[in-house]
Amino acid sequence: MKILLVSMPSLHFFRWTEQLENSGHDVYWFDIVDGNPTSRLPWVKKINGWKLKYPNLKGRYFIKNRLPFLKPFFERNVAIEFEKTLNEIKPDIVHSFVLYISCTPILSIMMKYRNQKWIYSSWGSDLFYFQNKPKYLNDIKRVLPRVNYLFTDCQRDIELAKKYGFKGEVLGVFPGGGGFDYNESDKFIKPVLERKTVLIKGYQGRSGRAIEVLKALEKITLSLKPYKVIVFGADDEVSTFIEKQNLSNTLNIECLSKHNFLPHQRILELMGSALIYIGNSNSDGMPNTLLEAIAQGAFPIQSNPGGASEEVITHNENGLLIQDCNDSEEIKNHIQSALTNFELLEKAFKINQSKLKPNYERSFVLSQVLKAYNSTLN
């Protein structure tokens, strides 16, 4: 089968696509943003270099930013270039990742070729957040009725897709980057009683709410005396908050800025030694970091936008759900509850290791994903 992938370059996309290596399928990738060439996915046939009419033109960035009406004079139209690719490759299926990035720009062509099979992968906030933006909602309602097949990272988004016009076949619910390889990460898993850190995802910005978690910690500094607090992937606002509040005076806290690259293996190591993992946001799908934390044995305290997190966390059994991401008092109560209930932590560890973790193992997910692709041939 010929599969034409349409996506911007991203870690999730690379990991997902790696599942197709040695699958017997002929895989192509139309880089929708025509980014810098990458050495990742050397076995994939990449369509790059389509965008600029005059790639060596001096001052094109100035023109693009200051004189946007001149953009058509030095950049090719994405829909026209995609149509050329479509006619050249004649794929059995087109697979777009993220609606507003990789579906909307090619919709006119996919409407023209109505018999061309089309898969759409919804990740993270793709539907949940952007349904609240009128322009994006209009695009969602235009795209979904045309899409034939759907991958999502949570059950919630299946219902949202149907609400906004999707009438095709659901191919499955899988982590955005495919499953996880436990061969290397299992060695980092420590017993619950040996864990002495509280690990916090440091995202703020549009949807992250790490500062509310830090406000919660400020209220229980005495309870946290025996523990080290580690904030990873911290946005600038989070680092600034820690400094302004002088949190290092009352907490044993380490802030790992997003500007300093943290190897993925190091993140898994931190999760494997964390007693508690806290992720807090106002919008997401099924966070990969949540699933990784669960697999590494950290007790999850996670926000629950639209009910996505409750698909894997049963409150007070294998984790705790934050219902209001802006309520530092609720978050404080959850943290205190976890720190004073080792029976709950031990029970959650056993449930997550034995019942949840196997569902996200790389080879298991890969087999299900390949079955899903093959089912589109029928």
C-alpha positions in Angstrom: 0.0 0.0 0.0 1.2 3.5 -0.8 0.7 5.8 2.2 1.1 9.6 1.8 1.7 11.2 5.2 1.0 15.0 5.5 2.5 16.6 8.6 4.9 19.2 9.9 8.1 17.7 11.4 7.6 16.9 15.0 8.7 14.3 17.6 5.3 12.7 17.8 5.1 12.5 14.0 8.5 10.9 13.8 7.8 8.3 16.5 4.4 7.4 14.9 5.9 7.0 11.5 8.7 4.8 12.8 5.9 2.2 13.3 5.6 1.8 9.6 9.2 0.9 9.0 9.5 -2.7 7.6 5.7 -2.9 7.4 5.8 -3.6 3.7 4.1 -0.3 2.9 5.5 2.3 0.5 5.6 5.5 2.7 5.8 9.1 1.5 5.9 12.3 3.5 4.7 15.7 2.2 6.2 18.1 4.7 3.3 20.6 4.9 5.6 23.4 6.2 8.6 22.5 4.1 10.9 22.7 7.1 14.6 22.0 7.2 15.6 18.5 5.9 15.9 15.9 8.6 18.0 12.7 8.9 15.1 11.1 10.7 13.0 8.5 8.8 15.7 7.8 6.1 13.5 5.0 4.6 10.6 7.4 4.0 10.4 9.2 0.6 10.2 12.9 1.6 8.7 15.7 -0.4 10.7 18.8 0.5 11.8 21.9 -1.2 8.5 22.6 -2.8 7.7 26.0 -1.1 10.2 28.7 -2.2 10.2 29.9 -5.8 13.5 31.6 -5.3 15.3 29.8 -2.4 18.3 32.0 -2.6 16.5 35.3 -2.7 18.0 37.7 -0.3 15.6 39.6 2.0 12.7 37.1 1.7 12.3 36.9 5.5 12.0 40.7 5.7 9.4 40.6 2.9 7.5 37.8 4.5 7.3 39.6 7.8 6.9 43.2 6.7 5.2 42.9 3.3 3.0 39.7 3.6 0.9 40.7 0.5 4.0 39.9 -1.6 4.2 36.3 -0.2 2.6 34.7 -3.3 5.4 36.1 -5.4 8.1 34.1 -3.8 6.2 31.1 -2.2 4.3 28.4 -4.0 0.7 27.5 -3.1 0.5 24.5 -0.7 -2.7 23.1 -2.2 -1.3 23.3 -5.8 2.0 21.6 -4.8 0.1 18.9 -2.8 -2.1 18.2 -5.8 1.0 17.7 -7.9 2.3 15.2 -5.3 -1.0 13.4 -5.1 -1.2 12.9 -8.9 2.5 11.8 -9.0 2.3 9.3 -6.2 -1.3 8.1 -6.5 -1.4 6.9 -2.9 -3.9 4.4 -1.6 -4.4 6.6 1.4 -3.5 10.1 2.6 -2.9 10.5 6.3 -2.9 14.0 7.8 -1.7 14.8 11.3 -3.4 17.7 13.2 -6.4 19.3 11.5 -5.5 23.0 11.2 -1.9 22.3 10.2 -2.3 19.3 7.8 -6.0 19.0 6.8 -7.3 22.5 6.3 -4.5 23.6 3.8 -5.2 20.6 1.5 -9.0 20.4 1.9 -9.8 21.9 -1.4 -7.8 19.2 -3.2 -9.3 16.4 -1.1 -12.7 17.7 -2.0 -11.7 17.7 -5.6 -10.6 14.0 -5.3 -13.6 12.7 -3.4 -12.6 9.0 -3.9 -9.2 9.5 -2.4 -9.2 7.8 1.1 -8.2 10.1 3.9 -7.1 9.5 7.5 -6.9 12.3 10.1 -5.0 12.0 13.4 -6.3 14.2 16.2 -3.6 15.0 18.8 -3.7 16.8 22.1 -5.8 20.0 21.9 -6.5 19.7 18.2 -10.2 19.5 18.6 -10.9 20.2 22.2 -9.2 23.6 22.4 -9.8 24.8 18.9 -13.5 24.1 18.9 -13.8 27.3 21.0 -12.2 29.4 18.3 -14.8 30.4 15.6 -12.4 30.4 12.7 -10.9 27.0 13.6 -14.4 25.5 14.4 -15.5 26.5 10.9 -12.5 24.5 9.5 -13.2 21.6 11.8 -16.8 21.4 10.5 -15.6 21.6 6.9 -12.8 19.0 7.2 -14.5 16.3 9.3 -17.3 15.3 6.9 -14.7 14.7 4.2 -12.4 12.5 6.3 -12.8 8.7 5.9 -10.9 7.4 8.9 -9.9 8.7 12.3 -7.0 8.1 14.8 -7.2 9.8 18.2 -5.2 9.8 21.4 -8.3 9.7 23.6 -11.9 8.5 23.5 -13.1 12.1 24.1 -12.1 13.2 20.7 -14.0 10.5 18.9 -17.2 12.0 20.3 -16.1 15.5 19.4 -15.3 14.5 15.8 -18.7 12.9 15.5 -20.3 16.0 16.9 -18.7 18.2 14.2 -19.5 16.0 11.2 -17.2 12.9 11.1 -19.1 9.9 9.8 -16.3 7.7 8.8 -14.5 4.7 10.5 -12.6 5.1 13.8 -9.3 3.2 13.4 -8.3 3.4 17.1 -7.2 5.3 20.1 -3.4 5.3 20.5 -0.7 7.5 22.0 0.2 10.3 19.6 3.7 9.0 19.1 2.8 5.3 19.1 3.7 3.0 22.0 6.6 3.0 24.4 9.7 0.9 24.4 10.2 -0.4 28.0 13.4 -2.3 27.3 15.5 0.7 28.3 13.2 2.6 30.6 12.3 -0.3 33.0 15.8 -0.1 34.6 15.0 3.3 36.0 12.0 2.2 38.0 12.5 2.4 41.7 10.3 0.9 44.5 7.7 3.3 45.9 9.4 3.6 49.3 12.7 4.6 47.7 11.2 7.6 45.8 11.9 11.0 47.2 11.0 13.5 44.5 7.9 15.3 43.3 8.1 15.8 39.5 6.2 18.6 37.8 5.7 19.3 34.1 6.6 23.0 33.8 4.4 24.1 31.0 2.5 27.4 31.2 1.8 29.4 28.0 -1.5 28.9 26.3 -2.7 25.8 28.1 -0.1 24.8 30.7 -0.9 25.6 34.4 2.3 24.8 36.2 2.2 28.0 38.2 -1.0 26.8 39.9 0.9 23.7 41.0 3.7 25.8 42.4 1.2 28.0 44.3 -0.2 24.8 45.8 3.3 23.7 46.9 3.8 27.1 48.6 1.0 26.2 51.0 2.5 22.9 52.1 6.2 23.5 52.3 6.5 21.7 55.7 5.0 18.6 54.2 7.5 18.7 51.4 10.6 19.0 53.6 11.6 15.3 53.0 11.3 15.6 49.2 13.0 17.3 46.3 10.8 19.1 43.8 11.9 19.0 40.2 10.1 21.1 37.5 11.1 20.0 34.0 10.5 21.7 30.6 9.8 24.9 32.5 8.5 27.8 30.5 10.0 31.3 31.2 6.9 32.4 33.3 7.4 29.3 35.5 11.1 30.0 36.1 10.4 33.6 36.8 7.7 32.7 39.3 10.1 30.4 41.2 12.6 33.2 41.4 10.2 36.0 42.4 8.6 33.8 45.1 12.0 32.7 46.4 10.7 29.2 46.4 14.3 27.9 46.8 14.2 29.3 50.4 11.4 27.1 51.5 11.6 24.2 49.1 14.3 21.9 47.8 13.5 22.8 44.2 15.2 22.4 40.9 13.9 24.1 37.8 15.0 22.6 34.4 14.3 25.2 31.8 12.8 24.2 28.4 15.7 26.1 26.9 18.2 23.5 28.1 17.7 20.3 26.2 16.8 17.4 28.5 17.3 14.0 26.9 14.2 11.8 26.8 16.1 9.1 28.7 16.7 11.6 31.5 13.0 12.4 31.7 12.2 8.7 32.0 14.9 8.4 34.7 13.3 11.3 36.7 9.9 9.7 36.4 11.3 6.3 37.5 12.5 7.9 40.8 9.5 10.3 41.3 7.0 9.5 44.1 4.5 11.9 42.5 4.1 13.2 39.0 1.9 16.3 38.5 0.7 17.5 35.1 -1.7 20.4 34.9 -3.3 22.2 31.9 -6.6 23.6 30.7 -6.5 21.7 27.4 -4.9 18.5 26.2 -5.7 15.1 24.8 -4.0 12.1 26.4 -0.6 13.5 27.4 2.3 11.2 26.5 4.1 12.4 29.7 1.2 11.2 31.8 1.4 7.7 30.2 5.2 7.7 30.6 4.9 8.7 34.2 2.4 5.9 34.9 4.6 3.4 33.1 7.6 4.6 35.2 5.7 4.1 38.5 5.2 7.7 39.5 1.8 8.4 41.2 -0.1 10.7 38.7 -1.9 13.8 39.7 -3.3 15.1 36.5 -5.8 17.7 35.2 -8.8 16.2 33.3 -9.8 18.5 30.4 -13.0 17.3 28.9 -12.6 14.0 30.7 -9.6 12.7 28.8 -7.4 11.8 31.8 -10.2 9.9 33.5 -9.9 7.4 30.6 -6.7 6.1 32.3 -7.0 7.4 35.9 -9.6 6.3 38.3 -9.7 8.9 41.0 -8.4 7.7 44.3 -7.4 4.3 42.9 -4.5 4.6 40.5 -4.0 8.4 40.6 -5.8 11.7 41.4 -7.7 13.9 39.0 -7.5 17.7 39.1 -11.0 18.9 38.1 -10.2 22.7 38.1 -6.7 23.4 36.8 -6.8 26.9 38.1 -7.6 25.9 41.7 -4.4 25.7 43.7 -6.3 24.8 46.8 -7.7 21.6 45.1 -4.2 20.8 43.8 -2.8 21.3 47.3 -5.3 18.9 48.8 -4.5 16.2 46.2 -0.7 16.5 46.9 -1.2 16.3 50.6 -3.6 13.3 50.2 -0.9 11.5 48.2 1.9 12.3 50.6 0.0 11.0 53.6 -1.4 7.8 52.0 1.4 5.4 51.1 -1.2 2.6 50.9 -2.8 4.5 48.0 0.6 5.0 46.4 1.5 1.4 46.6 -1.9 0.3 45.3 -1.7 2.7 42.4 1.8 1.5 41.5 0.6 -2.1 41.3 -2.5 -1.2 39.2 -0.5 0.9 36.8 2.3 -1.5 36.3 0.1 -4.6 35.8 -3.0 -3.3 34.1 -2.3 0.0 32.3 1.4 -0.2 31.3 1.0 -3.2 29.0 -1.6 -1.4 26.9 1.1 1.1 25.7 4.0 -1.2 25.0 5.6 -0.4 21.7 5.2 -3.7 19.9 1.6 -4.2 21.1 0.5 -0.8 19.9 2.5 -1.2 16.6 0.6 -4.4 15.8 -2.8 -2.7 16.4 -1.7 0.3 14.3 -0.6 -1.8 11.4 -3.9 -3.7 11.5 -5.7 -0.4 11.4 -3.9 0.7 8.3 -4.4 -2.6 6.6 -8.2 -2.4 7.3 -8.4 0.6 5.0 -7.7 -1.6 2.0 -11.0 -3.3 2.4 
